[in-house]
Amino acid sequence: MLVKDCMCRRLVTIGPDQSLTDASGLMKEHNIGRLPVLKDGRLVGIVSDRDIKGAGPSCAIALEIHELKYLLEKIKVGDIMTPNPLTIGEERTLGEAASILQKHKISGLPVVDDSGNVTGVLSRGDVLRFLASSAGITTEAMQPLWVRPSRPGFKERAAELLQQYRGEGDYPRSQCIP
């Protein structure tokens, strides 16, 4: 499987001169955890929700809400972004992407085309969703199932319960497989 088949193509970016408040607002609005930072159409950095949380004032500081907003408006994305982030090409494999994410302990990679233009973002979540779907796990609410194949009729009863509840919610205790 290639990166281009799993990446998020809904590209939301920000400029280095925009404020921390702008970045936070975009992440909340689009429910994303990182923003590629572009200047004149070229990738110059990446900023994550973690960067934003780390750049804000400490809880120990007593500030009025208007003071806090003023300070956050003064901090620019370019001040807290990771410059020159690692990227991955659209034609690379998910295995290569997963290796990069793991090796560098990062949660996402901007995806670039052959010309170096950002075309999307690949997150750890994207990789995990692909792995889960390829393993046949189609719902986030899938309940764990302990397989005890030595019991007669176990697999049939397990399949019946999975079909009945479709992996959603709690299984009634009376329906649990002994």
TILUM-728729 format. One record per residue: residue in three letters; x, y, z of N, C-alpha, C in turn; residue number from 1. Coordinates in pm, 1 decimal, m for minus. Example, Ala and Ser with C-alpha at 12.3 -4.5 7.8 and 13.67 -1.06 7.14 Angstrom:
<rs>
(ALA (1319.0 m569.0 780.0) (1230.0 m450.0 780.0) (1320.0 m330.0 780.0) 1)
(SER (1285.0 m225.0 708.0) (1367.0 m106.0 714.0) (1290.0 3.0 787.0) 2)
</rs>
This chain:
<rs>
(MET (84.6 m117.2 0.0) (0.0 0.0 0.0) (89.3 123.7 0.0) 1)
(LEU (51.1 221.9 m79.5) (130.1 344.2 m91.9) (73.9 455.5 m4.4) 2)
(VAL (160.5 548.4 31.6) (122.9 662.3 115.4) (5.8 737.6 54.2) 3)
(LYS (7.4 758.2 m77.4) (m99.0 835.6 m143.0) (m236.7 772.3 m126.8) 4)
(ASP (m240.9 642.2 m98.4) (m368.5 573.4 m82.8) (m427.7 588.0 57.6) 5)
(CYS (m347.9 633.3 153.1) (m394.0 640.4 292.4) (m385.0 778.6 354.2) 6)
(MET (m313.3 869.1 289.2) (m291.9 1001.4 347.8) (m420.5 1083.0 348.2) 7)
(CYS (m421.3 1183.0 431.2) (m532.8 1277.4 434.8) (m505.0 1383.3 328.8) 8)
(ARG (m593.4 1391.4 230.1) (m575.2 1487.3 120.9) (m637.5 1623.1 151.1) 9)
(ARG (m716.5 1627.3 256.2) (m780.6 1753.3 295.4) (m672.3 1839.0 361.5) 10)
(LEU (m603.0 1914.6 280.7) (m485.5 1987.6 325.2) (m523.7 2121.8 386.1) 11)
(VAL (m490.8 2138.3 512.2) (m510.6 2264.5 582.6) (m371.5 2311.2 621.2) 12)
(THR (m335.7 2431.8 579.6) (m200.8 2482.8 606.6) (m210.4 2616.9 677.3) 13)
(ILE (m94.6 2664.4 719.6) (m86.8 2793.1 787.2) (44.7 2858.3 748.1) 14)
(GLY (52.4 2989.8 761.0) (175.5 3063.7 732.5) (255.7 3088.2 859.3) 15)
(PRO (384.5 3107.8 847.6) (468.8 3127.1 965.4) (440.6 3256.9 1040.1) 16)
(ASP (377.3 3354.3 974.2) (348.9 3482.6 1039.0) (212.4 3486.1 1107.0) 17)
(GLN (137.9 3376.9 1096.3) (7.8 3372.2 1162.7) (27.5 3338.5 1310.4) 18)
(SER (m72.2 3370.1 1389.8) (m58.7 3356.1 1535.1) (m87.9 3215.0 1583.8) 19)
(LEU (m45.2 3192.2 1705.3) (m72.8 3066.6 1773.8) (m223.8 3045.3 1785.1) 20)
(THR (m296.0 3152.9 1808.1) (m441.9 3146.4 1816.4) (m501.3 3100.6 1683.8) 21)
(ASP (m448.1 3151.4 1572.2) (m494.8 3109.8 1439.4) (m472.5 2960.1 1419.8) 22)
(ALA (m353.0 2913.4 1455.9) (m319.4 2771.4 1439.0) (m411.3 2684.1 1523.3) 23)
(SER (m430.2 2723.0 1648.0) (m516.5 2646.5 1737.3) (m659.8 2641.9 1684.1) 24)
(GLY (m707.1 2754.1 1635.1) (m842.7 2760.8 1579.6) (m860.1 2671.4 1458.3) 25)
(LEU (m761.6 2670.5 1368.7) (m768.1 2584.6 1250.2) (m769.3 2436.7 1289.3) 26)
(MET (m685.7 2400.8 1385.7) (m680.1 2260.0 1428.9) (m812.9 2216.5 1489.1) 27)
(LYS (m871.3 2302.3 1569.7) (m1000.9 2268.3 1630.7) (m1110.3 2261.4 1524.9) 28)
(GLU (m1113.2 2358.9 1436.2) (m1216.0 2365.2 1331.7) (m1213.2 2242.2 1241.6) 29)
(HIS (m1093.5 2195.3 1208.7) (m1079.3 2083.3 1115.2) (m1049.5 1950.7 1184.1) 30)
(ASN (m1045.6 1952.8 1317.2) (m1020.5 1831.8 1396.6) (m892.5 1759.7 1351.2) 31)
(ILE (m783.8 1835.5 1348.1) (m654.7 1781.1 1306.9) (m549.6 1813.8 1412.4) 32)
(GLY (m439.8 1741.9 1410.2) (m337.4 1757.6 1512.4) (m209.5 1823.8 1465.2) 33)
(ARG (m201.1 1859.1 1336.6) (m79.6 1922.5 1285.8) (m112.1 2003.0 1160.8) 34)
(LEU (m32.6 2105.2 1138.8) (m49.8 2190.3 1021.2) (84.3 2208.9 950.8) 35)
(PRO (92.1 2176.9 822.9) (211.6 2213.8 747.8) (218.5 2366.8 741.9) 36)
(VAL (337.9 2421.3 756.1) (357.6 2565.7 750.9) (418.8 2599.0 614.6) 37)
(LEU (346.6 2680.4 537.4) (390.3 2715.9 402.4) (422.3 2864.1 393.8) 38)
(LYS (529.7 2895.1 323.6) (564.3 3034.4 293.4) (587.3 3040.9 143.9) 39)
(ASP (512.1 3125.9 78.1) (517.8 3138.7 m68.1) (497.2 3003.5 m135.3) 40)
(GLY (408.0 2922.3 m80.6) (372.8 2793.8 m139.5) (470.1 2680.3 m111.7) 41)
(ARG (576.8 2706.3 m39.6) (677.5 2603.7 m9.8) (672.2 2566.6 138.2) 42)
(LEU (695.0 2438.8 165.7) (695.8 2388.9 302.4) (818.2 2441.2 377.0) 43)
(VAL (793.3 2509.5 489.3) (904.3 2560.5 570.5) (903.6 2502.4 711.9) 44)
(GLY (792.0 2437.1 749.2) (784.6 2381.3 883.4) (655.6 2305.6 905.6) 45)
(ILE (640.5 2258.2 1027.9) (516.8 2193.1 1069.7) (493.6 2231.0 1215.3) 46)
(VAL (368.1 2251.5 1248.8) (332.4 2284.3 1386.6) (224.6 2186.0 1431.5) 47)
(SER (240.9 2133.8 1551.2) (146.3 2035.4 1603.4) (69.2 2092.8 1721.9) 48)
(ASP (m38.4 2023.9 1757.1) (m114.1 2065.6 1874.5) (m26.1 2060.6 1999.4) 49)
(ARG (67.2 1968.4 2000.6) (161.5 1957.3 2112.5) (252.6 2080.1 2120.7) 50)
(ASP (297.9 2129.9 2005.3) (378.8 2251.9 2001.6) (301.8 2369.5 2060.1) 51)
(ILE (174.3 2377.5 2023.0) (90.6 2487.7 2069.2) (69.8 2480.3 2219.8) 52)
(LYS (41.2 2360.5 2269.9) (22.6 2345.1 2414.9) (149.5 2380.3 2490.7) 53)
(GLY (265.3 2342.0 2435.6) (391.9 2370.9 2500.9) (430.6 2517.4 2497.2) 54)
(ALA (376.7 2592.0 2401.6) (413.3 2732.6 2386.4) (325.8 2825.1 2470.0) 55)
(GLY (211.7 2776.5 2513.9) (121.3 2859.7 2592.1) (174.2 2883.9 2732.4) 56)
(PRO (121.3 2983.4 2800.5) (164.2 3011.3 2937.3) (133.9 2894.4 3030.6) 57)
(SER (214.5 2879.1 3130.3) (197.1 2772.7 3229.6) (70.8 2796.9 3310.0) 58)
(CYS (13.3 2688.8 3361.5) (m105.2 2697.6 3448.0) (m72.7 2775.6 3575.3) 59)
(ALA (54.5 2776.2 3611.9) (94.7 2840.7 3736.4) (90.3 2992.9 3726.5) 60)
(ILE (82.2 3045.3 3605.2) (80.3 3189.8 3586.5) (m64.2 3238.1 3595.6) 61)
(ALA (m86.7 3335.1 3683.3) (m221.3 3390.6 3700.2) (m238.6 3506.6 3602.2) 62)
(LEU (m317.1 3482.6 3498.3) (m342.5 3585.9 3398.5) (m492.5 3603.6 3380.4) 63)
(GLU (m530.2 3724.7 3351.4) (m668.1 3752.1 3312.5) (m686.6 3698.5 3171.0) 64)
(ILE (m809.1 3666.1 3133.2) (m835.7 3607.3 3001.8) (m790.4 3699.6 2889.1) 65)
(HIS (m810.3 3830.7 2903.6) (m767.6 3923.4 2797.4) (m614.8 3928.8 2786.4) 66)
(GLU (m545.4 3911.9 2899.5) (m399.0 3908.2 2896.0) (m349.6 3782.2 2825.2) 67)
(LEU (m416.2 3671.0 2854.1) (m380.9 3543.8 2791.6) (m400.7 3551.5 2640.2) 68)
(LYS (m514.0 3603.2 2598.1) (m541.8 3616.8 2454.6) (m438.9 3707.5 2387.1) 69)
(TYR (m403.5 3814.4 2453.7) (m304.2 3908.1 2399.1) (m169.8 3837.5 2379.3) 70)
(LEU (m126.6 3761.6 2480.0) (0.7 3690.1 2469.9) (m0.5 3586.8 2357.3) 71)
(LEU (m111.2 3512.0 2345.9) (m120.3 3409.4 2242.6) (m122.5 3469.7 2102.4) 72)
(GLU (m177.5 3588.0 2088.8) (m178.0 3656.3 1958.4) (m38.1 3702.1 1919.5) 73)
(LYS (46.0 3728.8 2019.1) (182.4 3776.1 1993.4) (275.7 3664.0 1947.4) 74)
(ILE (247.5 3539.8 1987.6) (332.2 3427.3 1948.4) (295.7 3386.6 1806.2) 75)
(LYS (394.9 3380.1 1721.2) (373.2 3344.1 1581.2) (408.7 3197.6 1557.6) 76)
(VAL (343.5 3137.6 1460.0) (366.5 2997.5 1424.8) (514.2 2973.8 1395.1) 77)
(GLY (576.4 3067.0 1325.1) (718.0 3054.4 1290.9) (809.0 3045.1 1412.6) 78)
(ASP (761.8 3096.2 1526.7) (841.7 3091.8 1650.0) (841.0 2954.4 1715.2) 79)
(ILE (736.8 2875.6 1690.4) (724.2 2746.9 1761.6) (725.0 2624.7 1669.6) 80)
(MET (718.1 2646.5 1539.9) (711.9 2534.0 1445.3) (842.9 2455.4 1444.6) 81)
(THR (834.5 2334.1 1395.1) (954.5 2255.1 1366.6) (995.5 2290.7 1224.3) 82)
(PRO (1110.9 2355.7 1207.9) (1150.8 2393.8 1072.5) (1201.8 2274.6 992.2) 83)
(ASN (1190.0 2284.8 861.2) (1238.9 2181.8 769.4) (1200.5 2040.2 815.4) 84)
(PRO (1070.4 2013.4 825.5) (1027.3 1882.9 877.3) (1059.6 1768.4 781.4) 85)
(LEU (1066.3 1649.6 837.1) (1077.1 1530.4 754.0) (952.3 1522.3 667.9) 86)
(THR (967.2 1474.3 546.6) (853.1 1454.5 457.3) (862.4 1313.9 399.8) 87)
(ILE (755.2 1275.7 333.0) (755.7 1147.1 263.4) (687.1 1165.4 128.4) 88)
(GLY (735.4 1095.2 28.9) (676.8 1101.9 m104.5) (549.1 1020.5 m115.1) 89)
(GLU (462.1 1063.0 m203.8) (333.6 995.0 m224.2) (350.2 849.0 m266.3) 90)
(GLU (456.3 819.1 m338.8) (477.1 685.1 m393.4) (551.9 591.0 m299.1) 91)
(ARG (584.8 636.3 m180.3) (653.7 551.1 m82.9) (551.8 458.7 m18.2) 92)
(THR (598.5 351.6 42.7) (507.0 254.6 103.5) (470.1 295.7 245.3) 93)
(LEU (358.7 240.4 291.9) (317.6 265.6 430.1) (419.2 209.6 528.3) 94)
(GLY (483.6 100.3 491.7) (587.1 43.7 577.0) (701.9 141.3 597.3) 95)
(GLU (742.5 207.5 488.6) (849.0 307.7 499.1) (803.4 424.0 587.0) 96)
(ALA (678.9 466.8 567.9) (625.2 576.9 647.7) (620.1 539.5 795.4) 97)
(ALA (570.7 420.3 824.6) (561.9 375.4 963.5) (700.4 370.2 1027.4) 98)
(SER (798.1 325.4 952.1) (934.9 318.6 1001.5) (987.5 457.8 1036.8) 99)
(ILE (961.8 555.6 951.4) (1005.7 693.4 976.3) (935.9 749.8 1100.0) 100)
(LEU (804.0 729.2 1108.0) (728.4 779.2 1223.4) (782.8 720.7 1353.3) 101)
(GLN (808.3 591.8 1353.0) (857.6 523.4 1472.2) (1000.4 565.7 1506.5) 102)
(LYS (1086.9 563.7 1407.4) (1228.7 594.9 1429.7) (1248.2 735.2 1486.1) 103)
(HIS (1172.5 830.7 1433.5) (1189.6 969.7 1474.6) (1090.9 1013.0 1583.1) 104)
(LYS (1006.7 917.7 1626.5) (909.3 944.6 1733.7) (824.3 1068.2 1703.4) 105)
(ILE (767.2 1068.9 1581.8) (679.7 1177.4 1540.2) (541.7 1121.7 1508.1) 106)
(SER (443.5 1208.4 1507.3) (306.7 1161.2 1489.2) (251.2 1183.8 1349.4) 107)
(GLY (325.5 1253.8 1264.3) (275.0 1276.7 1130.3) (381.8 1328.9 1036.8) 108)
(LEU (356.2 1311.5 908.7) (449.6 1353.3 804.5) (376.8 1428.2 694.3) 109)
(PRO (428.7 1543.5 653.6) (374.4 1604.7 532.4) (409.1 1514.1 413.4) 110)
(VAL (315.5 1500.5 321.0) (336.0 1418.7 201.5) (360.1 1513.8 85.0) 111)
(VAL (464.9 1483.8 7.7) (500.5 1571.4 m104.6) (498.6 1494.3 m235.8) 112)
(ASP (472.2 1567.3 m344.3) (478.0 1506.7 m477.6) (620.0 1516.7 m531.0) 113)
(ASP (640.8 1476.8 m654.4) (774.8 1476.9 m714.7) (836.0 1617.1 m723.7) 114)
(SER (751.5 1719.6 m725.2) (801.0 1857.7 m733.7) (825.2 1919.9 m596.1) 115)
(GLY (796.7 1844.0 m491.7) (816.4 1895.8 m356.1) (698.0 1971.8 m301.2) 116)
(ASN (584.8 1971.1 m373.0) (464.0 2038.2 m325.9) (391.9 1949.5 m225.4) 117)
(VAL (342.6 2009.7 m118.1) (269.2 1934.9 m16.7) (131.8 1899.1 m72.6) 118)
(THR (100.8 1769.5 m68.9) (m27.0 1722.1 m123.3) (m116.6 1660.9 m15.7) 119)
(GLY (m62.9 1644.6 104.5) (m140.9 1587.0 212.5) (m55.5 1566.4 335.5) 120)
(VAL (m114.8 1499.2 432.7) (m45.6 1466.6 557.6) (m78.2 1321.6 590.2) 121)
(LEU (21.6 1249.3 636.2) (2.1 1111.8 680.8) (31.1 1107.9 830.1) 122)
(SER (m66.1 1063.4 908.2) (m49.0 1056.1 1053.8) (m37.6 911.1 1097.9) 123)
(ARG (5.5 892.0 1221.2) (7.9 757.3 1279.7) (m133.1 698.0 1275.3) 124)
(GLY (m232.2 781.5 1300.1) (m370.5 735.5 1296.6) (m410.0 681.6 1160.5) 125)
(ASP (m363.9 746.2 1054.0) (m392.7 698.3 917.6) (m333.5 559.0 896.8) 126)
(VAL (m209.8 540.4 944.0) (m143.1 410.8 930.0) (m217.6 305.1 1010.9) 127)
(LEU (m255.5 339.5 1134.2) (m327.7 243.8 1219.1) (m464.6 208.9 1161.7) 128)
(ARG (m535.5 308.5 1106.2) (m666.2 280.3 1044.2) (m651.2 183.0 928.8) 129)
(PHE (m546.0 201.4 847.4) (m523.9 109.3 736.6) (m495.6 m31.1 789.8) 130)
(LEU (m408.2 m42.1 889.1) (m375.9 m173.6 944.7) (m499.9 m240.5 1003.8) 131)
(ALA (m580.6 m163.1 1075.1) (m702.2 m218.3 1134.4) (m798.6 m265.9 1026.1) 132)
(SER (m817.0 m185.6 922.0) (m911.0 m225.7 817.0) (m859.2 m346.7 740.3) 133)
(SER (m727.6 m353.9 719.4) (m673.2 m469.3 647.7) (m678.7 m595.3 733.0) 134)
(ALA (m690.0 m577.4 865.9) (m703.9 m692.7 955.8) (m850.6 m729.3 975.3) 135)
(GLY (m940.1 m653.7 911.1) (m1082.3 m683.8 921.1) (m1151.6 m617.1 1037.9) 136)
(ILE (m1083.7 m526.4 1105.7) (m1145.1 m454.2 1217.5) (m1209.3 m330.1 1158.6) 137)
(THR (m1341.1 m326.8 1158.9) (m1410.0 m218.7 1089.3) (m1479.1 m120.9 1181.2) 138)
(THR (m1471.9 m139.6 1310.0) (m1535.4 m46.6 1402.4) (m1442.8 m18.1 1518.4) 139)
(GLU (m1444.0 105.6 1564.4) (m1360.8 142.7 1677.8) (m1411.6 78.9 1806.6) 140)
(ALA (m1536.4 39.2 1806.6) (m1594.7 m16.2 1927.9) (m1578.5 m167.4 1937.5) 141)
(MET (m1499.0 m226.9 1850.5) (m1479.7 m371.8 1850.4) (m1431.4 m417.1 1987.2) 142)
(GLN (m1500.8 m513.5 2042.5) (m1464.5 m565.0 2173.5) (m1360.6 m675.1 2158.8) 143)
(PRO (m1268.3 m685.2 2255.5) (m1169.7 m793.1 2246.4) (m1235.8 m929.4 2262.3) 144)
(LEU (m1181.9 m1027.6 2196.4) (m1236.7 m1162.5 2200.9) (m1122.3 m1257.8 2228.9) 145)
(TRP (m1131.3 m1328.5 2341.1) (m1028.0 m1424.3 2376.6) (m1064.0 m1557.5 2312.8) 146)
(VAL (m978.8 m1604.5 2227.0) (m1007.4 m1726.2 2152.3) (m960.8 m1848.0 2231.0) 147)
(ARG (m1055.5 m1939.7 2250.4) (m1025.3 m2067.4 2315.1) (m1072.4 m2177.0 2221.0) 148)
(PRO (m991.7 m2204.8 2116.8) (m1036.5 m2293.5 2010.2) (m1059.8 m2438.4 2051.8) 149)
(SER (m1019.6 m2477.7 2172.2) (m1034.7 m2618.1 2210.5) (m1177.8 m2651.7 2252.0) 150)
(ARG (m1261.8 m2550.9 2271.9) (m1399.2 m2576.3 2314.1) (m1488.9 m2597.8 2193.0) 151)
(PRO (m1566.7 m2701.5 2190.5) (m1656.9 m2726.4 2076.7) (m1760.9 m2614.5 2063.5) 152)
(GLY (m1783.1 m2569.3 1941.7) (m1884.8 m2468.6 1913.6) (m1843.1 m2326.2 1947.0) 153)
(PHE (m1720.7 m2307.4 1995.7) (m1675.5 m2174.4 2036.6) (m1674.2 m2075.6 1919.7) 154)
(LYS (m1613.2 m2115.7 1809.8) (m1600.5 m2024.4 1696.5) (m1737.0 m1985.5 1640.0) 155)
(GLU (m1827.4 m2081.6 1633.6) (m1960.7 m2052.7 1580.5) (m2033.6 m1952.5 1670.9) 156)
(ARG (m2025.6 m1973.7 1803.5) (m2093.2 m1883.4 1898.1) (m2030.2 m1743.8 1893.6) 157)
(ALA (m1898.0 m1738.2 1881.1) (m1829.2 m1609.9 1872.6) (m1874.1 m1534.5 1747.3) 158)
(ALA (m1879.0 m1604.2 1634.2) (m1922.2 m1541.7 1508.6) (m2065.8 m1492.3 1520.3) 159)
(GLU (m2151.0 m1570.4 1585.5) (m2290.9 m1533.0 1603.5) (m2301.8 m1404.5 1687.0) 160)
(LEU (m2226.5 m1397.8 1797.2) (m2231.1 m1278.8 1882.0) (m2175.3 m1156.2 1809.8) 161)
(LEU (m2067.4 m1174.3 1736.5) (m2011.6 m1062.0 1662.2) (m2109.5 m1011.2 1558.1) 162)
(GLN (m2176.9 m1101.7 1490.4) (m2277.1 m1062.8 1391.2) (m2392.9 m989.9 1458.8) 163)
(GLN (m2437.5 m1043.2 1572.5) (m2552.0 m986.3 1642.9) (m2522.6 m846.3 1693.6) 164)
(TYR (m2407.2 m826.7 1755.0) (m2374.7 m697.4 1815.8) (m2284.8 m610.9 1729.0) 165)
(ARG (m2234.9 m664.4 1620.0) (m2150.4 m591.7 1524.4) (m2035.3 m518.0 1592.0) 166)
(GLY (m1986.6 m573.6 1701.8) (m1871.8 m514.7 1770.3) (m1903.1 m386.4 1843.0) 167)
(GLU (m2031.9 m351.7 1858.1) (m2068.5 m224.8 1919.7) (m2124.8 m246.6 2058.8) 168)
(GLY (m2084.9 m161.0 2150.3) (m2139.4 m163.2 2285.1) (m2091.7 m280.6 2367.4) 169)
(ASP (m2152.9 m296.0 2482.6) (m2115.7 m403.9 2574.1) (m2200.0 m527.3 2545.4) 170)
(TYR (m2136.1 m640.7 2552.0) (m2209.0 m765.3 2536.8) (m2276.0 m796.8 2670.2) 171)
(PRO (m2404.0 m837.6 2666.5) (m2469.5 m875.8 2791.0) (m2395.6 m994.3 2852.6) 172)
(ARG (m2378.9 m992.9 2985.0) (m2306.6 m1099.4 3054.2) (m2364.5 m1237.5 3020.4) 173)
(SER (m2494.7 m1245.8 3008.3) (m2557.3 m1374.0 2978.7) (m2520.6 m1425.3 2841.1) 174)
(GLN (m2473.0 m1335.8 2752.8) (m2436.8 m1374.3 2617.2) (m2287.6 m1404.7 2602.2) 175)
(CYS (m2210.0 m1377.3 2707.0) (m2066.5 m1400.1 2697.0) (m2035.3 m1547.3 2680.8) 176)
(ILE (m1929.3 m1574.1 2610.0) (m1886.9 m1710.8 2587.3) (m1805.6 m1756.3 2706.8) 177)
(PRO (m1842.6 m1869.3 2767.1) (m1770.1 m1915.4 2886.5) (m1629.1 m1956.9 2853.2) 178)
</rs>
